[in-house]
Amino acid sequence: MTKTMSRALLAGATALALSGTMASAQGTTSACLITKTDINPFFVKMKEGASAKAKELGIDLKTFAGKVDGDHEAQQAAMESCIASGVKGILIVASDTKAITESVKQARDAGILVIALDTPLDPIDAADATFATDNFEAGRLIGAWAKAKLGDKAESAKVAMLNLTEMQPSVDVLRNQGFMEGFGIDPKDKTKWGDEDDPRIIGQELTSGNEEGGRTAMEALLQRDPGINLVYTINEPAAAGAFEALRSAGKDKDATIVSIDGGCPGVENVKEGVIGATSQQYPLLMASKGIEAIAAFAKDGTKPQVSEGLDFFNTGVNLVTGEPQEGVPSISVEEGLEQCWG
């Protein structure tokens, strides 16, 4: 049985493009958090982390979200609202990592610290800083795990690629291309997906990062080739949908699903064998560090530093699986459950 988001969570998600809330009315410093949606547990946890840290530090926090993943217009409107209100800092998980940079420049020109969370902007230095998982490494880990698990069968695998949106935001590209490198597929141009010519790739479909999208994408690829035995998914909601499609087709025992997120429902799905392995990331840490950075900037103008050897601050990633493979570092399902979110 797949672990999915509760009906209560779905019902509680507003249909509005923007949802504004205040974390504190006490502080003199104000900030904004702009996420892709208010439905995905990843962003729910990110909002919780930012709100808790803002309350602790006395920062007034306004939060905004799009209706769905890919709702650039809502994020654009949120940026304009935050700039107009004169906040000191903006944390953003961008849906369109290129299109949003014009608004980001306007914010920075106005003296606002802009930090990208989870999803680097394009170019990455369009923001003052980025706090994120190493998404390429997250993809590489699940690719390497899948290659080791399949063994000799990896050379003749039939791979379904379930991506995010047609805009190909950086997180979408990095995870996809990382998986390919880990699995041993030549990714060609690493700045985009879709130009690969490896015959093992049955197709690449879009999911919008949700369960329904994962199900319909998987159904489409199964029609193309019912022999698919490996499924890459952009995140765990998409993985849950892919599993439902496989189960409906009687193929759930024939294919291995890998994913990225590490939320509690996803790790439970690893425990139950729905997902073979997932790369766990830490959204609460991203958000809390972002609020701390805004507080420091407001105090004396200090800007955050990047991790050594990288162009962003790395908040970490761990592969979670119940079937560890030699040469691929991982943590157990039990450890994953101790560190999960959502």
VOGU-3710 file (C-alpha; in Angstrom, 3 decimals, decimal comma):
1> mtktmsrall> 0,000/0,000/0,000  1,505/3,352/-0,979  1,860/6,084/1,564  0,394/9,257/0,100  -0,538/12,675/1,349  -3,569/12,783/3,584  -6,907/14,036/2,339  -6,784/16,574/5,117  -3,564/18,034/3,761  -4,972/18,193/0,261
11> agatalalsg> -8,212/19,737/1,470  -6,312/22,282/3,485  -4,306/23,480/0,513  -5,668/26,777/-0,728  -6,793/27,158/-4,320  -5,359/30,642/-4,388  -2,131/31,262/-6,257  -0,725/33,108/-3,294  -1,199/32,313/0,353  0,267/34,867/2,760
21> tmasaqgtts> 0,825/34,233/6,433  2,765/35,948/9,156  5,191/34,046/11,353  5,695/36,842/13,831  4,426/40,307/14,467  7,166/41,167/16,940  10,291/41,729/14,891  11,578/44,726/12,970  13,024/42,579/10,187  10,694/41,110/7,586
31> aclitktdin> 11,240/38,316/5,074  9,424/36,236/2,469  9,353/32,537/1,676  8,126/31,632/-1,821  7,667/27,925/-2,570  6,336/26,027/-5,571  3,187/24,711/-3,876  1,582/24,406/-0,452  0,604/20,771/-1,092  3,851/18,842/-1,494
41> pffvkmkega> 5,019/17,694/1,994  8,533/18,857/1,109  7,403/22,469/0,909  5,093/22,088/3,887  8,104/21,069/5,973  10,189/23,867/4,493  7,518/26,372/5,520  7,442/24,885/9,034  11,206/25,226/9,347  11,253/28,812/8,135
51> sakakelgid> 8,305/29,806/10,331  9,808/28,263/13,467  13,185/29,909/12,954  11,568/33,254/12,092  9,549/33,150/15,309  12,685/32,295/17,278  14,618/35,216/15,784  11,752/37,729/15,833  11,427/38,023/12,058  8,110/38,793/10,374
61> lktfagkvdg> 7,722/36,100/7,701  5,276/36,178/4,806  4,843/32,924/2,878  3,627/32,458/-0,681  3,077/29,450/-2,936  1,858/28,636/-6,417  -1,248/26,595/-7,153  0,859/23,836/-8,725  4,495/23,082/-9,447  5,361/25,250/-12,440
71> dheaqqaame> 3,139/28,201/-11,494  5,673/30,884/-12,394  3,083/33,656/-12,596  2,161/33,237/-8,928  5,801/33,339/-7,906  6,346/36,438/-10,037  3,458/38,175/-8,263  4,861/37,097/-4,898  8,262/38,573/-5,735  6,641/41,877/-6,679
81> sciasgvkgi> 4,684/41,916/-3,419  7,786/41,203/-1,343  9,820/43,892/-3,083  7,031/46,442/-2,647  6,712/45,665/1,056  10,424/46,302/1,619  11,437/42,979/3,142  15,060/42,407/4,099  15,331/38,954/2,525  13,553/36,532/0,204
91> livasdtkai> 13,832/32,743/0,210  12,574/31,212/-3,035  12,140/27,749/-4,529  11,746/28,787/-8,161  9,462/27,027/-10,617  11,049/28,726/-13,641  14,678/29,197/-12,713  15,459/31,396/-15,724  12,362/33,585/-15,958  12,398/34,526/-12,273
101> tesvkqarda> 15,892/36,032/-12,448  14,637/39,420/-13,662  12,548/39,814/-10,514  15,448/38,534/-8,426  17,681/41,237/-9,901  15,093/43,880/-9,042  15,019/42,624/-5,474  18,789/42,592/-5,124  19,034/46,066/-6,671  16,629/47,188/-3,948
111> gilvialdtp> 19,010/45,879/-1,278  17,124/42,663/-0,562  19,051/39,447/0,127  17,752/36,691/-2,173  18,493/33,050/-1,357  17,452/30,160/-3,582  16,343/27,071/-1,653  16,501/23,533/-3,085  16,476/24,680/-6,718  19,426/26,763/-8,000
121> ldpidaadat> 18,564/29,672/-10,263  19,877/29,778/-13,822  22,510/31,110/-13,608  23,175/30,110/-10,023  24,784/33,463/-9,180  21,534/35,270/-10,009  20,777/34,792/-6,304  22,996/35,973/-3,475  23,249/32,369/-2,273  21,768/28,907/-2,696
131> fatdnfeagr> 20,987/26,478/0,123  20,268/23,093/-1,392  20,828/19,403/-1,664  23,520/18,462/-4,150  20,796/17,400/-6,574  23,225/15,968/-9,111  24,715/13,771/-6,390  21,220/12,791/-5,233  20,469/11,582/-8,744  23,852/9,921/-9,127
141> ligawakakl> 23,340/7,919/-5,937  20,030/6,388/-7,025  21,474/5,727/-10,479  24,524/3,962/-9,059  22,313/1,963/-6,689  20,032/0,872/-9,537  22,998/-0,160/-11,668  24,445/-2,248/-8,840  21,081/-3,828/-8,030  20,384/-4,835/-11,626
151> gdkaesakva> 23,905/-6,165/-12,108  24,371/-7,697/-15,560  20,774/-6,784/-16,430  21,666/-3,088/-16,298  23,122/-3,326/-19,805  19,738/-4,315/-21,223  17,508/-2,344/-18,854  14,361/-0,604/-20,038  14,297/2,730/-18,250  11,369/5,099/-17,741
161> mlnltemqps> 12,272/8,694/-16,882  9,597/10,610/-14,961  10,630/14,257/-14,822  9,151/17,487/-13,449  7,991/20,120/-15,975  8,671/21,188/-19,534  10,511/24,265/-18,218  13,266/21,923/-16,986  14,162/23,863/-13,815  17,658/23,202/-12,524
171> vdvlrnqgfm> 16,512/20,665/-9,912  14,818/18,669/-12,691  17,914/18,655/-14,878  20,416/17,964/-12,100  18,539/14,957/-10,723  17,872/13,517/-14,172  21,434/13,916/-15,402  22,897/12,708/-12,116  20,817/9,536/-12,326  22,030/8,924/-15,860
181> egfgidpkdk> 25,665/9,339/-14,908  25,243/7,028/-11,934  23,505/4,386/-14,024  26,041/4,588/-16,837  24,040/6,470/-19,461  25,850/9,208/-21,388  23,872/12,377/-20,504  25,298/14,342/-23,448  24,615/18,018/-22,622  24,313/18,136/-18,841
191> tkwgdeddpr> 22,436/21,444/-18,914  19,258/19,759/-20,173  17,551/16,391/-20,450  16,091/14,828/-23,572  19,096/14,788/-25,918  20,334/11,355/-24,806  20,429/8,581/-27,400  20,898/5,509/-25,181  18,422/2,859/-26,398  17,749/1,802/-22,806
201> iigqeltsgn> 15,706/4,979/-22,282  12,132/4,104/-23,241  10,974/7,675/-22,847  10,874/10,820/-20,746  7,538/12,092/-19,442  6,391/14,974/-17,220  4,734/14,562/-13,816  4,471/18,076/-12,321  5,977/16,411/-9,263  2,675/14,981/-8,040
211> eeggrtamea> 1,005/11,594/-7,725  -1,500/12,048/-10,530  1,255/13,181/-12,877  3,387/10,187/-11,948  0,525/7,811/-12,654  -0,371/9,245/-16,063  3,285/9,489/-17,110  3,894/5,869/-16,151  0,763/4,737/-17,980  1,964/6,488/-21,137
221> llqrdpginl> 5,386/4,846/-20,989  3,935/1,403/-20,290  1,888/1,741/-23,462  5,117/2,453/-25,295  6,902/-0,542/-23,755  5,271/-2,823/-21,147  8,681/-4,354/-20,424  9,994/-1,371/-18,443  11,985/-2,635/-15,455  13,519/0,541/-13,996
231> vytinepaaa> 11,716/3,787/-13,201  13,457/7,052/-12,309  11,162/9,566/-10,620  11,798/13,229/-9,857  10,273/12,907/-6,381  8,318/10,578/-4,124  4,777/11,765/-4,934  5,539/11,000/-8,597  6,974/7,646/-7,508  3,765/6,792/-5,639
241> gafealrsag> 1,758/7,516/-8,776  4,111/5,466/-10,936  3,710/2,510/-8,596  -0,080/2,697/-8,825  0,161/2,583/-12,625  2,539/-0,375/-12,488  0,298/-2,207/-10,034  -2,800/-1,595/-12,157  -0,943/-3,070/-15,126  0,270/-6,059/-13,088
251> kdkdativsi> 3,869/-4,890/-13,487  4,692/-3,763/-9,942  6,831/-6,863/-9,277  8,749/-6,420/-12,522  10,074/-2,868/-12,128  12,289/-1,083/-9,613  11,447/2,519/-8,724  14,047/5,005/-7,515  13,341/8,516/-6,311  14,508/11,611/-4,446
261> dggcpgvenv> 13,063/13,412/-1,409  13,317/11,326/1,764  9,994/12,383/3,241  8,417/10,062/5,801  5,766/8,731/3,358  8,520/8,043/0,820  10,767/6,272/3,318  7,772/4,185/4,420  7,353/3,258/0,764  10,988/2,132/0,721
271> kegvigatsq> 10,239/0,012/3,778  7,270/-1,599/2,020  9,132/-2,186/-1,249  7,219/0,370/-3,305  10,420/2,374/-3,842  13,753/0,581/-4,048  15,891/3,511/-2,935  15,470/7,234/-2,394  17,916/10,074/-1,851  16,965/11,931/1,316
281> qypllmaskg> 17,243/15,691/1,509  16,615/18,072/4,388  14,173/20,930/3,628  13,773/22,065/7,234  17,517/22,700/7,418  17,478/24,626/4,119  14,727/26,913/5,356  16,048/27,479/8,879  19,533/28,267/7,567  17,954/30,670/5,092
291> ieaiaafakd> 16,179/32,587/7,851  19,388/32,686/9,896  21,182/34,141/6,868  18,558/36,873/6,483  18,901/37,740/10,180  22,686/38,021/9,833  22,338/40,167/6,719  19,863/42,463/8,457  22,234/42,846/11,405  25,483/43,762/9,645
301> gtkpqvsegl> 25,252/43,020/5,914  26,942/39,621/6,160  26,142/37,313/3,252  26,212/33,499/3,467  29,198/31,458/2,321  29,208/28,425/0,034  30,421/24,938/0,919  34,037/24,183/0,073  34,487/23,247/-3,587  30,872/24,076/-4,477
311> dffntgvnlv> 28,955/27,137/-5,662  26,169/26,642/-3,102  25,696/25,742/0,574  25,227/21,971/0,661  22,568/20,837/3,149  23,401/17,168/2,626  21,963/14,015/1,048  21,781/10,348/2,080  20,643/7,333/0,082  17,949/5,404/1,961
321> tgepqegvps> 17,363/1,752/1,056  16,552/-1,619/2,535  18,821/-3,271/-0,041  22,302/-1,757/0,310  24,635/-2,291/-2,635  28,395/-2,670/-2,494  30,220/0,527/-3,393  27,158/2,753/-2,968  26,992/4,542/0,412  23,577/4,397/2,047
331> isveegleqc> 21,702/4,514/5,330  19,079/2,061/6,533  15,330/2,567/6,367  15,312/2,898/10,157  17,882/5,694/9,993  15,915/7,312/7,188  12,746/7,263/9,273  14,583/8,942/12,143  15,630/11,802/9,859  12,597/12,053/7,565
341> wg> 10,063/14,862/7,273  6,427/15,248/6,240
//
